[in-house]
Amino acid sequence: MSVGMTITVNGRQHEVQADAETPLVYVLRNEIGLHGTKFGCGVAQCGVCSVLLDGQEIRSCIMPVGMTVGHEITTLEGLGDVWAQRKKASAATPAKGAADGNLHPVQQAWIDHQVPQCGYCQSGMMVQAVSLLNTNPRPTRADIVAAMQGHICRCGTHMRIIAAVEQAAEQMGREG
């Protein structure tokens, strides 16, 4: 049975009508219109549906939307704004977010290293990289490999993913 609930996504509150047990991925895509979060396996094994919940990666295909009320959800589309807020909090000058055309350092590193081939898994990979860097700002290669283990990339761009996360960590250390 659909009920009205308010969820916070990318810093904005959204009134949604859904059964509390509806997987978050469907609400993000179908009700809010954020298509960066993809549906993959539906059983939390591939990682393409990853989003941040209070800064930590979760699989939105198995997360009931009702359990996200009162928490901050960040999708691929909100990563630039998250970075802008972090920089703003640590600097005297105002930072600009994705809405202003700026990207999160992870997103920029993905571009710089030309990580995606087909690109389907990349939003989940970037979300996981941000989650890793939120908890470990100076990861080793082994840390990066371990963090990305639960994300499936059939294109085989794993070396570029590692290089992109290393670059993002370095940039975040300088700027944030």
SVG drawing of the C-alpha trace seen along z (x, -y; Angstrom):
<svg xmlns="http://www.w3.org/2000/svg" viewBox="-2 -33 51 44">
<polyline fill="none" stroke="black" stroke-width="0.4" points="0.0,0.0 1.4,-3.4 2.0,-5.9 3.4,-9.4 6.9,-9.8 9.6,-12.4 13.1,-11.4 16.2,-13.5 18.1,-13.0 21.1,-15.1 20.3,-17.7 16.6,-18.1 13.5,-16.8 11.2,-14.8 7.7,-13.8 7.2,-10.3 4.3,-7.9 5.4,-4.3 5.0,-1.2 7.6,-1.4 9.1,1.9 9.6,0.6 13.3,0.8 14.9,-2.6 16.3,-2.3 12.8,-2.3 11.8,-5.4 15.0,-7.3 14.5,-6.4 10.7,-6.4 9.5,-9.0 12.3,-11.4 13.8,-11.0 17.4,-10.4 18.7,-7.9 22.3,-7.7 21.4,-4.9 21.0,-1.8 19.1,1.5 21.4,4.5 21.0,7.8 18.4,6.9 20.1,9.0 22.9,6.6 25.7,8.6 26.8,6.3 26.9,2.8 25.4,0.8 22.6,-0.4 24.9,-1.8 24.1,-5.1 25.4,-6.8 23.3,-6.6 24.7,-9.1 28.0,-8.9 28.3,-5.2 27.7,-3.0 24.5,-0.9 22.8,1.2 19.5,-0.6 18.0,2.5 17.5,4.2 17.1,1.1 13.4,0.4 12.6,-3.3 10.9,-3.4 14.2,-2.7 15.8,-5.8 13.4,-8.3 15.5,-10.6 18.7,-9.8 20.7,-11.6 20.8,-9.8 23.4,-10.8 23.3,-9.6 25.8,-10.0 24.0,-13.3 24.7,-14.7 28.4,-13.9 29.5,-17.3 27.4,-19.1 28.7,-16.9 32.2,-17.8 31.3,-21.5 29.8,-21.4 32.9,-19.7 35.2,-22.3 33.0,-25.2 33.1,-23.9 36.9,-23.8 37.6,-27.0 36.8,-30.6 35.7,-30.9 32.3,-29.5 32.6,-26.3 30.5,-25.4 28.8,-22.0 27.6,-19.9 24.7,-22.2 27.3,-24.8 29.2,-22.5 31.8,-21.2 32.3,-17.5 33.4,-15.5 37.2,-14.6 36.2,-11.0 34.0,-12.0 36.8,-14.1 39.3,-11.3 37.0,-8.9 37.0,-11.3 40.7,-11.9 41.5,-8.2 38.8,-7.4 37.5,-4.7 34.2,-3.6 33.8,-1.5 30.1,-0.5 29.7,-2.6 26.8,-0.6 28.6,0.1 30.4,-3.2 27.9,-5.1 28.0,-2.4 31.8,-2.3 32.1,-6.1 29.7,-6.0 31.8,-3.2 35.0,-5.1 33.5,-8.2 32.4,-5.9 35.9,-4.5 37.5,-8.0 35.0,-9.2 36.4,-6.6 39.9,-6.2 41.3,-9.4 44.7,-7.7 43.9,-4.2 46.6,-1.9 46.2,0.0 45.2,3.0 42.5,0.9 41.1,-0.2 41.0,3.3 39.3,4.6 36.7,1.8 35.9,2.4 35.6,6.2 31.9,6.2 31.4,4.2 31.2,6.1 32.8,4.5 32.6,6.8 34.7,4.4 37.8,5.0 38.8,1.4 40.0,2.3 43.5,0.7 42.0,-2.6 39.5,-2.5 42.4,-2.0 44.4,-4.9 41.3,-7.1 40.7,-6.5 44.4,-7.2 44.1,-10.5 40.9,-11.5 42.4,-10.7 45.4,-12.9 43.3,-15.7 40.9,-15.5 43.9,-15.6 45.1,-18.8 41.7,-20.5 39.5,-19.2"/>
</svg>
